[in-house]
Amino acid sequence: MKILTTSTGTQSLKIIARESSQPLTLTLIDKNTRVESIVPVSLVTNDGYIILYGSFDLKENATYSMIVSNSDGILYKDIIYCTDQTDYNKFDLHKDEYITEDSRSNQFIVL
């Protein structure tokens, strides 16, 4: 999972892709609204890594699917979470999303 901010400047993503043939296309899909956007990026290859530079239009507390592809197919997939919070140890991405099932006692009868 990659963590990005909502800042409007240029941001970078460091990935290890299957290959580094250009041109690459970065597609972001909002997990809540399913809106897909293609982001223009520039890239630098360094020691087996690909560093993508671009200006991403992201919403606070939103999760995105990230797909890096070229003309041959998909090279890399990941998830991006957008937050401006800097204290990551106190942040819980799944807070209040998990609901426990209390209708059963979960006991077994042994014969």
All heavy atoms as an XYZ file, in Angstrom:
884
protein
N       0.845     -1.167      0.000
C       0.000      0.000      0.000
C       0.888      1.226      0.000
O       1.844      1.314      0.751
C      -0.925      0.027      1.217
C      -1.767      1.287      1.240
S      -2.790      1.537      2.696
C      -3.984      0.294      2.481
N       0.551      2.159     -0.839
C       1.241      3.441     -0.918
C       0.392      4.481     -0.192
O      -0.829      4.454     -0.270
C       1.428      3.887     -2.367
C       2.027      2.851     -3.279
C       3.480      2.682     -3.025
C       4.052      1.715     -4.045
N       5.353      1.250     -3.705
N       1.047      5.380      0.516
C       0.341      6.464      1.213
C       0.753      7.786      0.592
O       1.939      8.102      0.529
C       0.648      6.450      2.721
C       0.171      5.140      3.328
C      -0.009      7.637      3.404
C       0.494      4.972      4.787
N      -0.230      8.532      0.087
C       0.005      9.834     -0.523
C      -0.815     10.895      0.194
O      -1.759     10.581      0.916
C      -0.364      9.822     -2.006
C       0.492      8.937     -2.910
C      -0.034      8.988     -4.333
C       1.941      9.374     -2.886
N      -0.478     12.152     -0.051
C      -1.212     13.268      0.546
C      -2.090     13.924     -0.510
O      -2.012     13.612     -1.689
C      -0.240     14.305      1.126
O       0.533     14.844      0.065
C       0.664     13.701      2.166
N      -2.902     14.870     -0.074
C      -3.775     15.590     -0.992
C      -3.102     16.825     -1.565
O      -3.758     17.625     -2.207
C      -5.079     16.023     -0.289
O      -4.735     16.854      0.813
C      -5.886     14.844      0.150
N      -1.815     16.980     -1.352
C      -1.124     18.167     -1.843
C      -1.217     18.244     -3.362
O      -1.295     17.234     -4.054
C       0.342     18.166     -1.410
O       1.022     17.108     -2.039
N      -1.205     19.462     -3.879
C      -1.400     19.667     -5.311
C      -0.096     19.670     -6.095
O      -0.112     19.738     -7.300
C      -2.129     20.997     -5.564
O      -1.358     22.054     -4.966
C      -3.526     20.970     -4.987
N       1.032     19.579     -5.418
C       2.321     19.564     -6.107
C       2.636     18.198     -6.678
O       1.874     17.251     -6.588
N       3.810     18.087     -7.246
C       4.259     16.824     -7.821
C       4.630     15.848     -6.709
O       5.322     16.201     -5.768
C       5.474     17.061     -8.728
O       5.110     17.981     -9.757
C       5.948     15.774     -9.361
N       4.125     14.631     -6.821
C       4.418     13.573     -5.864
C       5.099     12.432     -6.600
O       5.064     12.357     -7.827
C       3.140     13.088     -5.189
C       2.452     14.161     -4.383
C       1.300     13.591     -3.589
O       1.455     12.622     -2.882
N       0.143     14.203     -3.715
N       5.696     11.516     -5.847
C       6.393     10.405     -6.490
C       5.938      9.071     -5.910
O       5.555      8.975     -4.755
C       7.902     10.555     -6.306
O       8.240     10.469     -4.948
N       5.976      8.049     -6.752
C       5.668      6.673     -6.372
C       6.839      5.807     -6.813
O       7.236      5.831     -7.974
C       4.399      6.186     -7.065
C       3.091      6.812     -6.641
C       1.997      6.470     -7.641
C       2.720      6.322     -5.267
N       7.394      5.032     -5.902
C       8.520      4.159     -6.202
C       7.999      2.725     -6.295
O       7.423      2.211     -5.343
C       9.565      4.283     -5.102
C      10.856      3.588     -5.388
C      11.841      3.909     -4.268
C      13.194      3.368     -4.541
N      14.139      3.670     -3.450
N       8.195      2.099     -7.458
C       7.670      0.758     -7.678
C       8.751     -0.142     -8.285
O       9.754      0.337     -8.806
C       6.431      0.772     -8.598
C       6.796      1.263     -9.995
C       5.321      1.607     -8.010
C       5.695      1.101    -11.018
N       8.520     -1.435     -8.203
C       9.317     -2.420     -8.932
C       8.357     -3.087     -9.904
O       7.502     -3.871     -9.510
C       9.946     -3.462     -7.988
C      10.856     -2.784     -6.977
C      10.710     -4.497     -8.795
C      11.427     -3.731     -5.938
N       8.478     -2.744    -11.170
C       7.570     -3.268    -12.185
C       8.201     -4.459    -12.898
O       9.398     -4.718    -12.768
C       7.224     -2.177    -13.194
N       7.397     -5.179    -13.645
C       7.875     -6.349    -14.383
C       8.883     -5.959    -15.463
O       9.785     -6.704    -15.789
C       6.702     -7.079    -15.008
C       5.792     -7.679    -13.980
C       4.681     -8.462    -14.640
N       3.809     -8.964    -13.608
C       2.499     -8.961    -13.682
N       1.900     -8.489    -14.753
N       1.768     -9.426    -12.702
N       8.680     -4.796    -16.053
C       9.597     -4.256    -17.049
C       9.461     -2.741    -17.047
O       8.540     -2.199    -16.442
C       9.321     -4.832    -18.436
C       7.919     -4.559    -18.940
C       7.648     -5.228    -20.268
O       7.469     -6.446    -20.299
O       7.617     -4.493    -21.271
N      10.363     -2.067    -17.716
C      10.329     -0.599    -17.679
C      10.209      0.015    -19.060
O      10.725      1.087    -19.314
C      11.578     -0.067    -16.979
O      12.726     -0.441    -17.700
N       9.546     -0.675    -19.973
C       9.386     -0.122    -21.311
C       8.418      1.054    -21.283
O       7.435      1.057    -20.565
C       8.900     -1.201    -22.278
O       7.638     -1.676    -21.889
N       8.749      2.057    -22.047
C       7.945      3.278    -22.056
C       7.083      3.312    -23.300
O       7.400      2.633    -24.267
C       8.860      4.488    -22.005
C       9.639      4.558    -20.719
C      10.473      5.816    -20.657
O      10.119      6.827    -21.234
N      11.576      5.757    -19.954
N       6.038      4.062    -23.375
C       5.465      4.921    -22.329
C       4.593      4.119    -21.364
O       3.964      3.145    -21.748
C       4.621      5.916    -23.114
C       4.178      5.159    -24.323
C       5.318      4.203    -24.648
N       4.582      4.537    -20.122
C       3.759      3.911    -19.094
C       2.506      4.742    -18.865
O       2.526      5.957    -18.971
C       4.529      3.788    -17.781
C       5.734      2.854    -17.774
C       6.377      2.851    -16.403
C       5.348      1.455    -18.169
N       1.432      4.058    -18.511
C       0.165      4.713    -18.192
C      -0.190      4.386    -16.754
O      -0.159      3.219    -16.356
C      -0.949      4.210    -19.118
O      -0.573      4.448    -20.471
C      -2.258      4.916    -18.833
N      -0.521      5.406    -15.966
C      -0.954      5.219    -14.582
C      -2.454      5.462    -14.519
O      -2.928      6.537    -14.858
C      -0.224      6.177    -13.646
C      -0.678      6.151    -12.187
C      -0.397      4.805    -11.551
C      -0.017      7.255    -11.402
N      -3.191      4.450    -14.090
C      -4.636      4.548    -13.954
C      -4.990      4.464    -12.473
O      -4.543      3.548    -11.782
C      -5.336      3.409    -14.714
O      -4.900      3.420    -16.074
C      -6.845      3.560    -14.659
N      -5.779      5.424    -11.986
C      -6.266      5.418    -10.607
C      -7.765      5.189    -10.623
O      -8.492      5.841    -11.373
C      -5.956      6.746     -9.914
C      -4.479      7.081     -9.716
C      -4.346      8.449     -9.072
C      -3.801      6.032     -8.872
N      -8.236      4.270     -9.784
C      -9.663      3.966     -9.684
C     -10.081      4.198     -8.242
O      -9.564      3.547     -7.330
C      -9.967      2.519    -10.095
C      -9.464      2.257    -11.514
C     -11.460      2.230     -9.978
C      -9.435      0.796    -11.895
N     -11.004      5.133     -8.019
C     -11.520      5.411     -6.682
C     -12.320      4.205     -6.219
O     -13.236      3.754     -6.906
C     -12.393      6.663     -6.710
C     -12.785      7.137     -5.327
O     -13.016      6.302     -4.440
O     -12.869      8.366     -5.127
N     -11.975      3.653     -5.056
C     -12.634      2.436     -4.562
C     -14.097      2.662     -4.178
O     -14.892      1.737     -4.231
C     -11.888      1.883     -3.348
C     -10.531      1.353     -3.673
C     -10.634     -0.042     -4.193
C      -9.413     -0.828     -3.800
N      -9.562     -2.222     -4.041
N     -14.462      3.889     -3.790
C     -15.841      4.161     -3.381
C     -16.744      4.480     -4.559
O     -17.857      3.975     -4.651
C     -15.885      5.316     -2.376
C     -15.268      4.939     -1.058
O     -15.304      3.775     -0.661
N     -14.703      5.904     -0.373
N     -16.287      5.337     -5.447
C     -17.141      5.790     -6.548
C     -16.907      5.038     -7.851
O     -17.677      5.178     -8.787
C     -16.914      7.289     -6.809
O     -15.546      7.488     -7.206
C     -17.228      8.117     -5.586
N     -15.832      4.244     -7.921
C     -15.442      3.504     -9.124
C     -15.146      4.427    -10.311
O     -15.258      4.022    -11.458
C     -16.495      2.473     -9.521
C     -16.752      1.432     -8.480
C     -15.599      0.485     -8.439
N     -15.895     -0.627     -7.528
C     -15.007     -1.158     -6.742
N     -13.797     -0.699     -6.728
N     -15.325     -2.137     -5.952
N     -14.764      5.672    -10.035
C     -14.395      6.606    -11.085
C     -12.937      6.345    -11.453
O     -12.066      6.293    -10.593
C     -14.582      8.072    -10.621
C     -14.031      9.043    -11.645
C     -16.046      8.346    -10.346
N     -12.699      6.173    -12.737
C     -11.372      5.853    -13.230
C     -10.753      7.079    -13.871
O     -11.409      7.789    -14.628
C     -11.487      4.733    -14.261
C     -10.194      4.233    -14.807
C     -10.400      3.047    -15.728
O     -11.138      2.117    -15.364
O      -9.811      3.069    -16.826
N      -9.485      7.352    -13.558
C      -8.793      8.484    -14.178
C      -7.391      8.052    -14.582
O      -6.727      7.293    -13.877
C      -8.740      9.677    -13.225
O      -8.027      9.334    -12.060
N      -6.962      8.533    -15.734
C      -5.622      8.265    -16.232
C      -4.768      9.477    -15.911
O      -5.116     10.598    -16.252
C      -5.635      7.959    -17.737
C      -6.437      6.688    -17.976
C      -4.227      7.836    -18.277
C      -6.615      6.322    -19.423
N      -3.648      9.243    -15.210
C      -2.795     10.320    -14.726
C      -1.526     10.362    -15.570
O      -0.830      9.351    -15.694
C      -2.431     10.091    -13.240
C      -1.545     11.188    -12.733
C      -3.686      9.964    -12.401
N      -1.212     11.521    -16.158
C       0.056     11.618    -16.881
C       1.223     11.624    -15.901
O       1.195     12.337    -14.899
C      -0.055     12.952    -17.626
C      -1.103     13.717    -16.908
C      -2.001     12.734    -16.234
N       2.218     10.787    -16.154
C       3.376     10.677    -15.265
C       4.658     10.715    -16.081
O       4.678     10.355    -17.255
C       3.340      9.384    -14.428
C       2.219      9.399    -13.428
C       3.269      8.154    -15.301
N       5.703     11.162    -15.433
C       7.044     11.010    -15.982
C       7.752      9.993    -15.106
O       7.356      9.764    -13.963
C       7.785     12.348    -15.989
O       7.891     12.850    -14.677
N       8.786      9.366    -15.628
C       9.422      8.315    -14.845
C      10.931      8.379    -14.948
O      11.490      8.900    -15.904
C       8.914      6.938    -15.265
C       9.217      6.465    -16.674
C      10.363      5.484    -16.674
C       7.980      5.812    -17.240
N      11.551      7.832    -13.908
C      12.997      7.687    -13.837
C      13.266      6.261    -13.399
O      12.622      5.747    -12.480
C      13.604      8.685    -12.819
C      15.086      8.437    -12.643
C      13.338     10.112    -13.231
N      14.210      5.581    -14.050
C      14.603      4.231    -13.653
C      15.893      4.329    -12.861
O      16.851      4.970    -13.299
C      14.813      3.349    -14.895
O      13.636      3.385    -15.681
C      15.100      1.921    -14.499
N      15.919      3.702    -11.669
C      17.073      3.801    -10.792
C      17.246      2.491    -10.025
O      16.400      2.136     -9.216
C      16.891      4.972     -9.831
C      18.117      5.232     -8.996
O      19.142      4.597     -9.178
N      18.010      6.159     -8.068
N      18.326      1.759    -10.282
C      18.661      0.516     -9.570
C      17.524     -0.499     -9.551
O      17.224     -1.105     -8.535
C      19.103      0.803     -8.137
C      20.421      1.543     -8.064
O      21.233      1.355     -8.991
O      20.630      2.284     -7.097
N      16.847     -0.682    -10.673
C      15.760     -1.645    -10.745
C      14.400     -1.094    -10.333
O      13.393     -1.748    -10.498
N      14.384      0.089     -9.761
C      13.132      0.744     -9.371
C      12.669      1.670    -10.478
O      13.471      2.207    -11.240
C      13.314      1.581     -8.101
C      13.582      0.783     -6.866
C      14.869      0.661     -6.363
C      12.552      0.155     -6.184
C      15.126     -0.077     -5.215
C      12.793     -0.583     -5.039
C      14.084     -0.687     -4.565
O      14.328     -1.418     -3.435
N      11.378      1.876    -10.527
C      10.802      2.895    -11.393
C      10.166      3.926    -10.472
O       9.349      3.589     -9.618
C       9.742      2.302    -12.348
C      10.382      1.287    -13.285
C       9.060      3.409    -13.132
C       9.393      0.557    -14.148
N      10.550      5.170    -10.639
C       9.973      6.243     -9.836
C       9.070      7.052    -10.752
O       9.518      7.618    -11.750
C      11.061      7.132     -9.210
C      12.007      6.274     -8.375
C      10.423      8.218     -8.362
C      13.226      7.003     -7.883
N       7.776      7.059    -10.429
C       6.781      7.791    -11.199
C       6.550      9.149    -10.557
O       6.292      9.231     -9.357
C       5.461      7.018    -11.244
C       5.522      5.599    -11.808
C       4.190      4.901    -11.588
C       5.862      5.628    -13.274
N       6.615     10.199    -11.343
C       6.355     11.551    -10.864
C       5.104     12.073    -11.550
O       4.962     11.959    -12.759
C       7.527     12.488    -11.180
C       8.798     12.134    -10.464
C       9.785     11.376    -11.085
C       9.001     12.549     -9.164
C      10.953     11.048    -10.428
C      10.171     12.218     -8.489
C      11.139     11.473     -9.133
O      12.288     11.152     -8.469
N       4.192     12.629    -10.748
C       2.974     13.171    -11.319
C       2.218     14.003    -10.313
O       2.542     14.047     -9.129
N       1.207     14.681    -10.795
C       0.340     15.474     -9.938
C      -0.986     14.734     -9.824
O      -1.755     14.646    -10.783
C       0.128     16.863    -10.539
O      -0.692     17.631     -9.700
N      -1.230     14.148     -8.659
C      -2.399     13.302     -8.452
C      -3.507     14.101     -7.778
O      -3.274     14.766     -6.778
C      -2.028     12.101     -7.578
C      -0.809     11.371     -8.057
C       0.366     11.426     -7.341
C      -0.838     10.651     -9.229
C       1.498     10.755     -7.778
C       0.280      9.986     -9.684
C       1.448     10.043     -8.960
N      -4.714     14.025     -8.307
C      -5.870     14.701     -7.725
C      -6.585     13.699     -6.812
O      -7.435     12.936     -7.258
C      -6.799     15.196     -8.828
C      -7.959     16.004     -8.281
O      -7.829     16.550     -7.162
O      -8.992     16.090     -8.958
N      -6.220     13.709     -5.515
C      -6.729     12.725     -4.572
C      -7.578     13.386     -3.494
O      -7.368     14.538     -3.158
C      -5.558     11.981     -3.911
C      -4.577     11.301     -4.856
C      -3.409     10.737     -4.078
C      -5.269     10.218     -5.647
N      -8.534     12.614     -2.959
C      -9.396     13.094     -1.877
C      -8.926     12.536     -0.548
O      -8.464     11.389     -0.481
C     -10.846     12.679     -2.122
C     -11.467     13.321     -3.346
C     -12.887     12.869     -3.523
C     -12.852     11.532     -4.248
N     -14.125     11.002     -4.623
N      -9.059     13.325      0.508
C      -8.671     12.921      1.860
C      -9.449     11.684      2.302
O     -10.650     11.562      2.052
C      -8.925     14.082      2.822
C      -8.656     13.776      4.263
C      -7.183     13.738      4.618
O      -6.362     14.262      3.856
O      -6.865     13.179      5.674
N      -8.779     10.729      2.936
C      -9.353      9.486      3.458
C     -10.002      8.627      2.379
O     -10.987      7.941      2.631
C     -10.351      9.761      4.580
C      -9.682     10.343      5.793
O      -8.533     10.026      6.093
N     -10.385     11.213      6.494
N      -9.446      8.656      1.186
C      -9.964      7.840      0.095
C      -8.934      6.781     -0.278
O      -7.738      6.974     -0.116
C     -10.295      8.705     -1.116
N      -9.431      5.650     -0.782
C      -8.579      4.555     -1.215
C      -8.723      4.394     -2.723
O      -9.828      4.450     -3.257
C      -8.988      3.248     -0.510
O      -8.995      3.467      0.899
C      -8.027      2.131     -0.823
N      -7.600      4.166     -3.388
C      -7.572      4.055     -4.842
C      -6.846      2.784     -5.256
O      -5.882      2.375     -4.619
C      -6.829      5.251     -5.462
C      -7.470      6.584     -5.184
C      -7.148      7.300     -4.035
C      -8.384      7.138     -6.057
C      -7.732      8.528     -3.768
C      -8.968      8.368     -5.800
C      -8.642      9.049     -4.646
O      -9.224     10.261     -4.391
N      -7.313      2.176     -6.334
C      -6.555      1.113     -6.984
C      -5.632      1.778     -7.990
O      -6.034      2.679     -8.716
C      -7.480      0.156     -7.724
O      -8.265     -0.562     -6.827
N      -4.383      1.330     -8.034
C      -3.396      1.894     -8.933
C      -2.959      0.807     -9.910
O      -2.592     -0.297     -9.492
C      -2.196      2.395     -8.129
C      -1.047      2.863     -8.975
S       0.351      3.447     -8.003
C       1.157      1.907     -7.634
N      -3.006      1.109    -11.204
C      -2.585      0.167    -12.229
C      -1.588      0.873    -13.141
O      -1.896      1.905    -13.715
C      -3.785     -0.344    -13.057
C      -4.800     -1.035    -12.152
C      -3.313     -1.279    -14.159
C      -6.102     -1.379    -12.839
N      -0.385      0.302    -13.240
C       0.630      0.815    -14.153
C       0.696     -0.159    -15.322
O       0.875     -1.360    -15.133
C       2.004      0.932    -13.461
C       3.053      1.415    -14.441
C       1.918      1.851    -12.258
N       0.548      0.375    -16.538
C       0.528     -0.491    -17.713
C       1.270      0.163    -18.873
O       1.569      1.348    -18.848
C      -0.915     -0.812    -18.113
O      -1.611      0.377    -18.389
N       1.552     -0.650    -19.880
C       2.082     -0.142    -21.136
C       1.301     -0.799    -22.264
O       0.266     -1.408    -22.024
C       3.594     -0.382    -21.240
C       3.969     -1.851    -21.273
O       3.111     -2.721    -21.341
N       5.248     -2.127    -21.215
N       1.805     -0.716    -23.477
C       1.061     -1.277    -24.615
C       0.982     -2.801    -24.572
O       0.092     -3.396    -25.176
C       1.702     -0.819    -25.921
O       3.053     -1.268    -25.960
N       1.891     -3.448    -23.827
C       1.888     -4.912    -23.742
C       0.957     -5.453    -22.660
O       0.606     -6.619    -22.680
C       3.299     -5.431    -23.475
C       4.234     -5.129    -24.634
O       3.749     -5.050    -25.776
O       5.444     -4.972    -24.374
N       0.579     -4.637    -21.674
C      -0.303     -5.106    -20.612
C       0.013     -4.459    -19.277
O       0.720     -3.452    -19.192
N      -0.503     -5.070    -18.215
C      -0.355     -4.537    -16.860
C       1.020     -4.919    -16.317
O       1.414     -6.086    -16.355
C      -1.474     -5.068    -15.944
C      -2.827     -4.554    -16.426
C      -1.217     -4.662    -14.505
C      -4.008     -5.130    -15.686
N       1.730     -3.927    -15.782
C       3.061     -4.140    -15.226
C       3.080     -4.129    -13.707
O       3.958     -4.731    -13.093
C       4.023     -3.057    -15.726
C       4.171     -2.933    -17.231
C       5.079     -1.769    -17.564
C       4.704     -4.216    -17.815
N       2.125     -3.435    -13.081
C       2.153     -3.281    -11.627
C       0.775     -2.894    -11.136
O       0.082     -2.105    -11.777
C       3.164     -2.192    -11.247
C       3.353     -1.997     -9.765
C       4.193     -2.823     -9.047
C       2.692     -0.988     -9.089
C       4.371     -2.650     -7.672
C       2.866     -0.804     -7.731
C       3.701     -1.630     -7.032
O       3.879     -1.468     -5.688
N       0.363     -3.463     -9.985
C      -0.890     -3.102     -9.322
C      -0.620     -2.855     -7.848
O       0.208     -3.548     -7.249
C      -1.929     -4.217     -9.436
C      -2.585     -4.351    -10.767
C      -3.645     -5.436    -10.678
C      -4.546     -5.416    -11.874
N      -5.628     -6.394    -11.726
N      -1.320     -1.892     -7.269
C      -1.177     -1.600     -5.853
C      -2.392     -0.801     -5.404
O      -3.289     -0.511     -6.189
C       0.105     -0.812     -5.591
C       0.655     -1.033     -4.184
O      -0.098     -1.525     -3.311
O       1.820     -0.708     -3.953
N      -2.400     -0.447     -4.130
C      -3.462      0.366     -3.542
C      -2.836      1.638     -2.996
O      -1.756      1.609     -2.415
C      -4.189     -0.397     -2.430
C      -4.911     -1.605     -3.019
C      -5.174      0.500     -1.697
C      -5.548     -2.505     -1.996
N      -3.525      2.751     -3.184
C      -3.086      4.040     -2.654
C      -4.108      4.500     -1.633
O      -5.317      4.444     -1.876
C      -2.971      5.106     -3.763
C      -1.857      4.737     -4.735
C      -2.729      6.488     -3.170
C      -1.749      5.675     -5.909
N      -3.615      4.936     -0.483
C      -4.484      5.555      0.517
C      -4.043      6.998      0.663
O      -2.860      7.292      0.778
C      -4.404      4.835      1.863
C      -5.331      5.446      2.884
C      -6.699      5.299      2.765
C      -4.836      6.196      3.932
C      -7.556      5.874      3.674
C      -5.690      6.775      4.848
C      -7.047      6.613      4.716
O      -7.892      7.192      5.611
N      -5.000      7.911      0.661
C      -4.710      9.337      0.722
C      -5.028      9.883      2.110
O      -6.159      9.791      2.572
C      -5.527     10.069     -0.328
S      -5.256     11.832     -0.302
N      -4.025     10.451      2.767
C      -4.217     11.094      4.058
C      -3.170     12.183      4.227
O      -2.061     12.067      3.720
C      -4.129     10.089      5.222
O      -4.366     10.780      6.445
C      -2.772      9.426      5.292
N      -3.534     13.238      4.919
C      -2.585     14.295      5.257
C      -2.039     14.108      6.657
O      -1.250     14.919      7.130
C      -3.246     15.674      5.136
C      -3.422     16.067      3.677
O      -2.630     15.608      2.842
O      -4.338     16.839      3.374
N      -2.470     13.059      7.323
C      -1.986     12.782      8.673
C      -0.545     12.291      8.601
O      -0.175     11.516      7.718
C      -2.857     11.719      9.325
C      -2.478     11.428     10.752
C      -3.486     10.510     11.414
O      -4.569     10.326     10.902
N      -3.120      9.953     12.526
N       0.276     12.742      9.538
C       1.685     12.356      9.522
C       2.037     11.356     10.606
O       3.081     10.733     10.551
C       2.578     13.595      9.689
O       2.216     14.262     10.899
C       2.418     14.535      8.507
N       1.183     11.168     11.604
C       1.450     10.208     12.671
C       0.747      8.897     12.323
O      -0.353      8.617     12.775
C       0.961     10.754     14.007
C       1.436      9.918     15.179
O       2.224      8.972     14.955
O       1.034     10.209     16.317
N       1.394      8.064     11.489
C       0.760      6.861     10.962
C       0.512      5.797     12.021
O      -0.368      4.977     11.873
C       1.619      6.264      9.850
C       1.819      7.198      8.693
C       3.087      7.551      8.281
C       0.743      7.729      8.014
C       3.277      8.413      7.220
C       0.915      8.593      6.957
C       2.186      8.926      6.559
O       2.368      9.772      5.520
N       1.269      5.785     13.112
C       1.099      4.754     14.128
C      -0.232      4.862     14.862
O      -0.731      3.884     15.391
C       2.239      4.813     15.147
C       3.563      4.450     14.506
O       3.586      3.711     13.534
N       4.637      4.973     15.037
N      -0.831      6.039     14.922
C      -2.093      6.221     15.631
C      -3.292      6.136     14.707
O      -4.419      6.248     15.147
C      -2.105      7.576     16.340
C      -1.087      7.661     17.446
C      -1.183      8.978     18.156
C      -0.170      9.058     19.266
N      -0.229     10.334     19.972
N      -3.077      5.943     13.437
C      -4.171      5.937     12.478
C      -4.601      4.516     12.171
O      -3.775      3.637     11.972
C      -3.744      6.643     11.192
C      -4.880      6.845     10.250
C      -5.806      7.834     10.465
C      -5.051      6.012      9.172
C      -6.870      8.017      9.612
C      -6.102      6.184      8.311
C      -7.012      7.183      8.537
N      -5.921      4.279     12.158
C      -6.466      2.966     11.853
C      -7.337      3.078     10.612
O      -8.388      3.719     10.641
C      -7.278      2.448     13.039
C      -7.792      1.037     12.823
O      -7.393      0.403     11.825
O      -8.584      0.582     13.649
N      -6.897      2.480      9.520
C      -7.610      2.558      8.254
C      -8.992      1.918      8.330
O      -9.945      2.380      7.731
C      -6.775      1.887      7.158
C      -7.389      1.782      5.778
C      -7.594      3.167      5.207
C      -6.496      0.964      4.879
N      -9.136      0.856      9.123
C     -10.381      0.090      9.164
C     -11.204      0.360     10.421
O     -12.053     -0.448     10.783
C     -10.071     -1.403      9.064
C      -9.356     -1.758      7.803
N      -9.951     -1.710      6.578
C      -8.070     -2.115      7.584
C      -9.094     -2.047      5.661
N      -7.932     -2.288      6.242
N     -10.990      1.473     11.068
C     -11.736      1.789     12.281
C     -13.234      1.874     11.972
O     -13.640      2.497     11.005
C     -11.264      3.118     12.863
C     -11.951      3.464     14.148
C     -11.479      4.785     14.693
C     -12.237      5.077     15.955
N     -12.112      6.440     16.373
N     -14.027      1.227     12.779
C     -15.498      1.209     12.691
C     -16.029      0.524     11.439
O     -17.191      0.632     11.124
C     -16.072      2.633     12.772
C     -15.727      3.314     14.081
O     -15.593      2.603     15.102
O     -15.584      4.537     14.093
N     -15.197     -0.203     10.705
C     -15.677     -0.933      9.536
C     -15.952     -2.401      9.852
O     -16.737     -3.034      9.186
C     -14.663     -0.847      8.395
C     -14.625      0.502      7.744
C     -13.742      0.501      6.516
O     -13.384     -0.587      6.035
O     -13.417      1.583      6.040
N     -15.289     -2.947     10.851
C     -15.454     -4.359     11.180
C     -16.589     -4.514     12.169
O     -16.622     -3.900     13.220
C     -14.153     -4.914     11.787
C     -14.226     -6.385     12.075
C     -14.151     -7.308     11.049
C     -14.385     -6.854     13.375
C     -14.216     -8.674     11.300
C     -14.444     -8.209     13.634
C     -14.362     -9.108     12.593
O     -14.431    -10.446     12.848
N     -17.560     -5.341     11.839
C     -18.736     -5.570     12.691
C     -18.706     -7.024     13.128
O     -18.611     -7.934     12.297
C     -20.041     -5.259     11.932
C     -20.032     -3.801     11.475
C     -21.242     -5.554     12.798
C     -21.153     -3.453     10.540
N     -18.774     -7.250     14.417
C     -18.745     -8.619     14.927
C     -20.132     -9.229     14.919
O     -21.147     -8.547     15.026
C     -18.183     -8.654     16.360
O     -19.008     -7.863     17.198
C     -16.754     -8.142     16.398
N     -20.161    -10.544     14.810
C     -21.404    -11.307     14.816
C     -21.587    -11.881     16.211
O     -20.809    -12.715     16.652
C     -21.315    -12.423     13.773
C     -22.459    -13.392     13.783
C     -23.789    -12.753     13.440
O     -23.848    -11.976     12.479
O     -24.764    -13.036     14.137
N     -22.640    -11.434     16.926
C     -22.880    -11.875     18.293
C     -24.146    -12.719     18.436
O     -24.583    -12.999     19.546
C     -22.989    -10.663     19.228
C     -21.674     -9.920     19.327
O     -20.618    -10.565     19.195
O     -21.705     -8.702     19.528
N     -24.751    -13.152     17.343
C     -26.016    -13.874     17.435
C     -25.834    -15.352     17.792
O     -26.784    -16.007     18.166
C     -26.789    -13.752     16.130
O     -26.077    -14.378     15.087
N     -24.613    -15.875     17.681
C     -24.366    -17.268     17.986
C     -23.381    -17.372     19.141
O     -22.514    -16.536     19.312
C     -23.804    -17.996     16.775
C     -24.785    -17.995     15.627
C     -24.283    -18.876     14.519
N     -25.261    -18.853     13.439
C     -24.960    -18.807     12.177
N     -23.707    -18.812     11.801
N     -25.891    -18.783     11.262
N     -23.518    -18.439     19.911
C     -22.629    -18.632     21.058
C     -21.332    -19.332     20.670
O     -20.397    -19.366     21.447
C     -23.342    -19.432     22.147
O     -23.621    -20.740     21.664
N     -21.304    -19.933     19.474
C     -20.118    -20.602     18.960
C     -19.693    -21.783     19.840
O     -18.514    -22.047     20.010
C     -18.958    -19.609     18.789
C     -17.982    -20.096     17.748
O     -18.328    -20.927     16.923
N     -16.783    -19.565     17.786
N     -20.659    -22.460     20.439
C     -20.376    -23.633     21.258
C     -20.664    -24.896     20.458
O     -21.515    -24.918     19.593
C     -21.235    -23.624     22.524
C     -20.907    -22.463     23.450
C     -21.807    -22.481     24.668
O     -22.734    -23.265     24.777
N     -21.507    -21.584     25.599
N     -19.921    -25.948     20.776
C     -20.065    -27.210     20.075
C     -20.623    -28.267     21.029
O     -20.327    -28.263     22.206
C     -18.709    -27.693     19.530
C     -18.123    -26.776     18.512
C     -17.186    -25.820     18.889
C     -18.510    -26.856     17.204
C     -16.643    -24.979     17.940
C     -17.984    -26.018     16.250
C     -17.040    -25.068     16.623
N     -21.406    -29.178     20.472
C     -21.929    -30.283     21.244
C     -21.165    -31.537     20.812
O     -21.171    -31.907     19.654
C     -23.444    -30.475     21.013
C     -24.197    -29.223     21.439
C     -23.939    -31.708     21.736
C     -25.670    -29.256     21.090
N     -20.499    -32.178     21.765
C     -19.727    -33.370     21.480
C     -20.525    -34.575     21.948
O     -20.957    -34.640     23.086
C     -18.355    -33.316     22.184
C     -17.553    -34.581     21.897
C     -17.596    -32.079     21.765
N     -20.755    -35.547     21.089
C     -21.530    -36.750     21.416
C     -20.635    -37.914     21.742
O     -19.610    -38.132     21.268
C     -22.452    -37.126     20.264
C     -23.473    -36.048     19.883
C     -24.240    -36.507     18.672
C     -24.403    -35.792     21.042
